[in-house]
């Protein structure tokens, strides 16, 4: 039988006790990738809409980034 020397040691039976808090679960990583792909599709669609309306390519790209990725 081991001796508990701290409060944290006593919680060693919990599923999250031995996990690094900075380490993401596989599901969280998949969710993050899916979100990034979705944002890319939204940006591409908006870019296509602008260029179809006759907006020059460089201005369309600048506008898409300004609309979707501006700092709040």
VOTORTI-229452 format. One record per residue: residue number from 1; x, y, z of N, C-alpha, C in turn. Coordinates in steps of 0.2 Angstrom, whole numbers, plus 5000, padded with zeros to 4 digits. Example, Ala and Ser with C-alpha at 12.3 -4.5 7.8 and 13.67 -1.06 7.14 Angstrom:
2
VOSE;1;5066;4972;5039;5062;4978;5039;5066;4984;5039
VOSE;2;5064;4989;5035;5068;4995;5036;5064;5000;5039
***
This chain:
72
VOSE;1;5004;4994;5000;5000;5000;5000;5004;5006;5000
VOSE;2;5003;5011;4996;5007;5017;4995;5004;5022;5000
VOSE;3;5008;5027;5002;5007;5032;5006;5005;5039;5002
VOSE;4;5000;5042;5003;4998;5048;5000;5002;5054;5003
VOSE;5;5006;5058;5000;5010;5063;5003;5007;5070;5001
VOSE;6;5002;5070;4996;4999;5077;4995;4992;5076;4992
VOSE;7;4989;5082;4992;4982;5081;4990;4981;5079;4982
VOSE;8;4986;5081;4978;4986;5079;4971;4987;5072;4970
VOSE;9;4991;5069;4975;4993;5062;4974;4986;5058;4976
VOSE;10;4982;5061;4980;4976;5057;4982;4971;5057;4977
VOSE;11;4972;5062;4972;4967;5062;4966;4969;5058;4960
VOSE;12;4974;5054;4961;4977;5050;4956;4973;5045;4952
VOSE;13;4967;5044;4955;4962;5039;4953;4958;5042;4947
VOSE;14;4958;5049;4947;4953;5052;4942;4956;5052;4935
VOSE;15;4952;5051;4930;4954;5050;4923;4959;5056;4921
VOSE;16;4957;5062;4923;4961;5068;4921;4967;5069;4925
VOSE;17;4969;5065;4930;4974;5067;4935;4981;5066;4932
VOSE;18;4982;5062;4927;4988;5061;4924;4989;5064;4917
VOSE;19;4984;5068;4915;4984;5071;4908;4988;5078;4909
VOSE;20;4991;5079;4903;4994;5086;4903;4989;5090;4900
VOSE;21;4987;5096;4904;4982;5100;4902;4983;5104;4895
VOSE;22;4989;5104;4893;4990;5107;4886;4989;5102;4881
VOSE;23;4989;5096;4882;4988;5090;4877;4980;5090;4875
VOSE;24;4979;5090;4869;4972;5090;4867;4970;5083;4865
VOSE;25;4964;5081;4866;4961;5075;4864;4961;5074;4857
VOSE;26;4960;5068;4855;4960;5067;4847;4953;5070;4845
VOSE;27;4948;5070;4848;4942;5073;4846;4942;5080;4846
VOSE;28;4946;5083;4850;4947;5091;4850;4951;5092;4844
VOSE;29;4956;5088;4842;4960;5090;4836;4956;5089;4830
VOSE;30;4952;5084;4829;4948;5083;4824;4943;5089;4823
VOSE;31;4940;5091;4828;4935;5097;4828;4939;5103;4826
VOSE;32;4945;5104;4828;4949;5110;4826;4950;5110;4819
VOSE;33;4952;5104;4816;4953;5103;4809;4947;5104;4805
VOSE;34;4941;5101;4807;4935;5102;4803;4933;5110;4803
VOSE;35;4934;5113;4809;4932;5120;4809;4937;5124;4804
VOSE;36;4943;5123;4804;4948;5126;4799;4946;5125;4792
VOSE;37;4944;5119;4790;4942;5117;4784;4935;5121;4782
VOSE;38;4931;5121;4787;4925;5125;4785;4926;5132;4784
VOSE;39;4930;5135;4788;4932;5142;4787;4935;5144;4781
VOSE;40;4939;5139;4778;4942;5140;4772;4937;5139;4766
VOSE;41;4932;5135;4767;4927;5135;4762;4923;5141;4762
VOSE;42;4921;5144;4768;4918;5150;4768;4921;5156;4765
VOSE;43;4928;5156;4766;4932;5161;4763;4932;5160;4755
VOSE;44;4933;5154;4753;4934;5153;4746;4927;5155;4742
VOSE;45;4922;5153;4746;4915;5155;4743;4914;5162;4742
VOSE;46;4916;5166;4747;4915;5173;4747;4920;5176;4742
VOSE;47;4926;5174;4741;4930;5176;4736;4927;5175;4729
VOSE;48;4925;5169;4728;4921;5168;4722;4916;5172;4720
VOSE;49;4912;5174;4725;4906;5179;4724;4909;5186;4722
VOSE;50;4914;5188;4726;4917;5194;4724;4920;5195;4717
VOSE;51;4924;5190;4715;4927;5190;4709;4921;5189;4703
VOSE;52;4916;5185;4705;4911;5185;4700;4907;5191;4699
VOSE;53;4907;5196;4704;4904;5202;4703;4909;5207;4700
VOSE;54;4915;5205;4698;4919;5210;4695;4925;5213;4699
VOSE;55;4925;5211;4705;4930;5214;4710;4937;5211;4708
VOSE;56;4942;5215;4707;4949;5212;4706;4951;5207;4711
VOSE;57;4955;5203;4709;4957;5197;4713;4961;5199;4719
VOSE;58;4965;5204;4719;4969;5207;4725;4964;5210;4730
VOSE;59;4959;5214;4727;4955;5217;4731;4950;5212;4735
VOSE;60;4948;5207;4731;4943;5202;4733;4947;5198;4739
VOSE;61;4953;5197;4738;4956;5193;4743;4957;5197;4750
VOSE;62;4959;5203;4749;4960;5208;4754;4953;5209;4758
VOSE;63;4948;5210;4754;4941;5210;4757;4939;5204;4761
VOSE;64;4940;5198;4758;4938;5192;4762;4942;5191;4768
VOSE;65;4948;5193;4768;4952;5192;4775;4950;5198;4780
VOSE;66;4948;5204;4777;4946;5209;4782;4939;5207;4785
VOSE;67;4935;5204;4781;4928;5202;4783;4928;5196;4788
VOSE;68;4932;5191;4786;4932;5185;4790;4937;5184;4796
VOSE;69;4943;5187;4795;4948;5186;4799;4951;5193;4803
VOSE;70;4946;5197;4803;4948;5204;4807;4949;5202;4814
VOSE;71;4953;5206;4817;4954;5205;4825;4948;5209;4828
VOSE;72;4946;5206;4833;4940;5209;4837;4942;5213;4843
***
